[in-house]
């Protein structure tokens, strides 16, 4: 009799666990993670920003891509600005997953120093960059595919 009760309890627990698992199951697969940054380029500073982007930023992204820290990067323009202070330019960095962001500043530090030479030289470039653009918004997005 005890054996029958234990078997019944075990079957009920297993059935309950299986039904909860199916209800709690996520309806999508998680994919890569995107960092999207939208920038407002100050009037008259477009060329200076683009020169800085080409000379200083893209080489670091290329080094990150070569090292496998990012999968890709993308650049885009806003062609439907709604206000004069709306964003003009955006970029996207694609990471394999959330774990790829762990310790990222330390992993990128040597690449930045190779590009700029020193922290003080990097700071001078950043100070100049701030004269050309400001960040409107920055998002961390996860790609998903439906199951």
N, C-alpha and C positions, 0 to 999 in steps of 0.2 A: 504494500500500500504506500509506504513511504517513497519507494522508488517511483511509483506512478505520479505522486504529487510533485516530486522533484523534477521529473521529466516534463510535466505539464507547466511548471513554473519556468523551466529552462526554455521551453518552446515559446511561451508568452513573452519572456524577456527578449529572445532572439527576434521574434516577430515585431515587437515594439521597437527594438533598435533598428531593424531594417526599414520599418516605415518612417521613423524619424530621420534616418539618413536620406531617404528619397525626398522627403519634404524639404530638408535643409540644403539639398544639393544646389549649388550655384548654377545658373542657367547660361553661363558663359565661361570661356577660357581666357585667362589673363595673358596679355601679350607684352610687347615692349612698352617702355615708359618714355614719354616725351616731355622735355622741358621747353615750353614755348614762352618767349619773351617778346613783348611788344614795346617799341620805342617811338618816342616823338623826336624827330630831328628838328632842331631849332632852325628858324628861317635863315637861309644863306649858309648853312653849315653842311649841306648834303655832300658836297665833294670832299670836304675834310673828313667827314664820318666814313665815307666809302674808302678813302685812302687808308684811314686807320684800320678799318675792317680788313682790307686786303693785306696790309703790311703786318699787322699785329695779332689779329684775332683768328683769322682763317688758318694761319700756320699752326697755331696751338690746337685748333680743332682737327687739323690734318694729322698732327702728332698723336692726338688722342685716338683718332680713328685707326691709325697704324698700330698703336699699342693695344687696340681692342677695348678701350674704355668707352667709346661710343660706337654705335653702329653706323650712324650717318648724321649729317646736319643739313638743314635747308634754310634758304633765305627767301623772304617774300615781301612784297609791297602792298600797302593798303590802297586800293583804287576807289574806295567808296567812303572816304572820310565824312563823318557826320558833323564834326565841329573842327575849328582851327587847331584845337589842342588834342585832337584824336591822334592815335598812333599812325605813323607813316611807314615804319619798317618793322619787320619781325624776323625772328630766327627760331629754329627748332633744333634741339639736340636729341637724338634718339638713343636711348640706353636699352640694353638687352632686357633688364628687369629692375625691380626696386633694389635688389642686392647690389647692383652695379653702382649705386650711389653711395654705398658704405665706404667711408674713407677716401672718397674721391678727391677732396682738396689736397691730401697728402700725396696721392698718386699723380696729380697734375702739377704739383709744385715744381719739380725738376724741369718739366716742359716749359713752364712759364719763365723760369730763370734762364733757361737756354735761349728763349725768345728775347727777353728783356735785358739779361746780363746781371741785374741785381734788383733787390726789392725797391730801392730808391729810384732806379730808372723806370721800373714798372709803375711806381706811384706817379711819376711825372707824366707818363702816357695816360694813365687813368684820369689824372687831374685835367689834362687837356681834353680827354674824351667827354668829360662831364660838361665842358663848355659847348659841346656839339649836340648832345642828346640827353634825354632823361627817360627813365623807365616808366611806362604807363601801367603795365601789369606784367606779371609773371605767373605762369601756371605749370603745374606738374600733372600730366594727364596719363592715364593708362589705356592702351589699346586693348580692345576685347573682341572676341569672335563668339558669336552665339553658338550654343551647342545644339 
